[in-house]
Amino acid sequence: MVEKIFRIFGKIIFMYKNMMDSMKKPVAMESKMAKKSAPKAGLKGNQSKLDANKNGKVDAEDFKMLRKK
């Protein structure tokens, strides 16, 4: 009987520790997600050829300038 109580009590403590750890993790996960979702600087491949105004983005203004050429 006492052993059963200790096992149950041990499970409760284990569950409590896991719950407390999981409450700490979202903050760390949010900072990791912010780093991953941040846009990477620079253009890839031949996008630099489309960037007519050299602002590091391919936007409508670039296409307007390319149409005039």
MDAnalysis code that builds the backbone (N, CA, C; Angstrom):
import MDAnalysis as mda
import numpy as np

u = mda.Universe.empty(207, n_residues=69, atom_resindex=np.repeat(np.arange(69), 3), trajectory=True)
u.add_TopologyAttr("name", ["N", "CA", "C"] * 69)
u.add_TopologyAttr("resid", np.arange(1, 70))
u.add_TopologyAttr("resname", ["MET", "VAL", "GLU", "LYS", "ILE", "PHE", "ARG", "ILE", "PHE", "GLY", "LYS", "ILE", "ILE", "PHE", "MET", "TYR", "LYS", "ASN", "MET", "MET", "ASP", "SER", "MET", "LYS", "LYS", "PRO", "VAL", "ALA", "MET", "GLU", "SER", "LYS", "MET", "ALA", "LYS", "LYS", "SER", "ALA", "PRO", "LYS", "ALA", "GLY", "LEU", "LYS", "GLY", "ASN", "GLN", "SER", "LYS", "LEU", "ASP", "ALA", "ASN", "LYS", "ASN", "GLY", "LYS", "VAL", "ASP", "ALA", "GLU", "ASP", "PHE", "LYS", "MET", "LEU", "ARG", "LYS", "LYS"])
u.atoms.positions = np.array([
    [0.826, -1.194, 0.000],
    [0.000, 0.000, 0.000],
    [0.871, 1.258, 0.000],
    [1.874, 1.287, 0.843],
    [2.755, 2.453, 0.918],
    [3.534, 2.617, -0.386],
    [3.962, 1.488, -0.961],
    [4.696, 1.542, -2.219],
    [3.830, 2.134, -3.329],
    [2.573, 1.771, -3.336],
    [1.650, 2.284, -4.343],
    [1.496, 3.801, -4.198],
    [1.423, 4.271, -2.992],
    [1.298, 5.711, -2.724],
    [2.547, 6.437, -3.211],
    [3.724, 5.847, -2.925],
    [4.968, 6.465, -3.382],
    [5.047, 6.502, -4.906],
    [4.601, 5.460, -5.586],
    [4.603, 5.448, -7.052],
    [3.695, 6.529, -7.611],
    [2.511, 6.639, -7.023],
    [1.561, 7.661, -7.474],
    [2.125, 9.049, -7.216],
    [2.699, 9.252, -6.040],
    [3.286, 10.543, -5.690],
    [4.449, 10.872, -6.630],
    [5.255, 9.875, -6.975],
    [6.364, 10.064, -7.908],
    [5.864, 10.470, -9.283],
    [4.771, 9.852, -9.741],
    [4.192, 10.212, -11.035],
    [3.684, 11.637, -11.026],
    [3.070, 12.031, -9.928],
    [2.551, 13.406, -9.822],
    [3.692, 14.406, -9.890],
    [4.780, 14.129, -9.187],
    [5.937, 15.030, -9.208],
    [6.524, 15.096, -10.605],
    [6.627, 13.944, -11.282],
    [7.156, 13.895, -12.641],
    [6.286, 14.722, -13.585],
    [4.972, 14.585, -13.461],
    [4.050, 15.347, -14.308],
    [4.173, 16.837, -14.032],
    [4.338, 17.212, -12.764],
    [4.476, 18.617, -12.389],
    [5.750, 19.210, -12.992],
    [6.859, 18.458, -12.912],
    [8.119, 18.946, -13.473],
    [8.001, 19.121, -14.985],
    [7.376, 18.176, -15.661],
    [7.179, 18.285, -17.110],
    [6.323, 19.491, -17.461],
    [5.295, 19.727, -16.658],
    [4.420, 20.867, -16.907],
    [5.200, 22.175, -16.747],
    [6.021, 22.250, -15.707],
    [6.796, 23.471, -15.475],
    [7.827, 23.672, -16.596],
    [8.441, 22.582, -17.061],
    [9.394, 22.695, -18.160],
    [8.709, 23.141, -19.437],
    [7.515, 22.626, -19.689],
    [6.804, 22.999, -20.916],
    [6.356, 24.454, -20.885],
    [6.172, 25.001, -19.698],
    [5.799, 26.414, -19.606],
    [6.984, 27.304, -19.948],
    [8.197, 26.829, -19.756],
    [9.385, 27.615, -20.069],
    [9.727, 27.539, -21.547],
    [9.419, 26.445, -22.204],
    [9.835, 26.213, -23.581],
    [9.222, 27.161, -24.608],
    [7.958, 27.556, -24.517],
    [7.415, 28.422, -25.575],
    [8.180, 29.718, -25.770],
    [8.741, 30.274, -24.716],
    [9.508, 31.508, -24.857],
    [10.733, 31.246, -25.716],
    [11.407, 30.135, -25.451],
    [12.587, 29.795, -26.238],
    [12.177, 29.476, -27.671],
    [11.052, 28.803, -27.855],
    [10.601, 28.454, -29.192],
    [10.221, 29.694, -29.983],
    [9.614, 30.685, -29.326],
    [9.222, 31.906, -30.019],
    [10.447, 32.635, -30.547],
    [11.516, 32.677, -29.746],
    [12.712, 33.368, -30.215],
    [13.344, 32.612, -31.371],
    [13.305, 31.280, -31.357],
    [13.831, 30.504, -32.473],
    [12.987, 30.727, -33.716],
    [11.669, 30.780, -33.553],
    [10.787, 30.985, -34.691],
    [11.004, 32.373, -35.286],
    [11.245, 33.364, -34.448],
    [11.473, 34.713, -34.946],
    [12.742, 34.750, -35.798],
    [13.765, 34.005, -35.379],
    [14.999, 33.970, -36.150],
    [14.782, 33.274, -37.485],
    [13.996, 32.197, -37.479],
    [13.772, 31.444, -38.708],
    [12.886, 32.207, -39.681],
    [11.890, 32.922, -39.176],
    [10.942, 33.582, -40.064],
    [11.437, 34.936, -40.572],
    [12.533, 35.428, -40.034],
    [13.066, 36.704, -40.494],
    [13.546, 36.556, -41.930],
    [13.184, 37.506, -42.774],
    [13.592, 37.392, -44.177],
    [15.110, 37.474, -44.310],
    [15.636, 36.685, -45.194],
    [17.076, 36.688, -45.413],
    [17.433, 37.860, -46.324],
    [18.505, 38.508, -45.997],
    [18.934, 39.664, -46.775],
    [19.502, 39.204, -48.106],
    [19.337, 40.020, -49.093],
    [19.903, 39.733, -50.396],
    [18.927, 39.022, -51.308],
    [19.286, 39.034, -52.560],
    [18.476, 38.403, -53.589],
    [19.127, 37.090, -53.995],
    [18.319, 36.163, -54.462],
    [18.839, 34.854, -54.857],
    [18.872, 34.733, -56.374],
    [19.848, 33.992, -56.830],
    [19.919, 33.678, -58.256],
    [20.032, 34.916, -59.123],
    [19.218, 34.963, -60.153],
    [19.239, 36.077, -61.105],
    [18.272, 37.189, -60.730],
    [17.791, 37.195, -59.511],
    [16.882, 38.263, -59.086],
    [17.583, 39.614, -59.110],
    [18.897, 39.610, -58.952],
    [19.629, 40.887, -58.978],
    [19.512, 41.562, -60.345],
    [19.301, 40.766, -61.392],
    [19.113, 41.349, -62.728],
    [17.773, 42.071, -62.822],
    [16.780, 41.605, -62.079],
    [15.457, 42.244, -62.100],
    [15.389, 43.470, -61.205],
    [16.304, 43.586, -60.261],
    [16.289, 44.702, -59.316],
    [16.876, 45.935, -59.994],
    [16.044, 46.645, -60.745],
    [16.502, 47.776, -61.554],
    [16.902, 48.977, -60.705],
    [16.220, 49.211, -59.591],
    [16.543, 50.384, -58.778],
    [17.532, 50.065, -57.651],
    [18.035, 48.849, -57.610],
    [19.094, 48.421, -56.677],
    [18.761, 48.686, -55.213],
    [17.498, 48.392, -54.821],
    [17.120, 48.560, -53.419],
    [17.093, 47.227, -52.657],
    [17.497, 46.158, -53.317],
    [17.546, 44.853, -52.657],
    [16.235, 44.105, -52.664],
    [15.228, 44.638, -53.356],
    [13.906, 44.005, -53.449],
    [13.464, 44.002, -54.907],
    [12.701, 42.994, -55.249],
    [12.076, 42.985, -56.569],
    [10.626, 43.399, -56.350],
    [10.292, 44.614, -56.800],
    [8.946, 45.135, -56.558],
    [8.385, 45.754, -57.839],
    [7.219, 46.335, -57.716],
    [6.521, 46.894, -58.888],
    [7.332, 47.994, -59.555],
    [8.040, 48.764, -58.768],
    [8.838, 49.854, -59.319],
    [9.930, 49.318, -60.256],
    [10.507, 48.177, -59.899],
    [11.507, 47.554, -60.770],
    [10.905, 47.182, -62.113],
    [9.722, 46.608, -62.102],
    [9.081, 46.203, -63.363],
    [8.705, 47.408, -64.207],
    [8.301, 48.506, -63.575],
    [8.001, 49.726, -64.325],
    [9.246, 50.217, -65.052],
    [10.375, 50.189, -64.336],
    [11.628, 50.659, -64.919],
    [12.074, 49.714, -66.051],
    [11.866, 48.428, -65.873],
    [12.273, 47.462, -66.911],
    [11.397, 47.567, -68.153],
    [10.109, 47.911, -67.969],
    [9.210, 48.063, -69.123],
    [9.621, 49.255, -69.989],
    [10.156, 50.300, -69.340],
    [10.558, 51.501, -70.072],
    [11.790, 51.245, -70.937],
    [12.611, 50.252, -70.575],
    [13.832, 49.970, -71.338],
    [13.538, 49.395, -72.683],
])
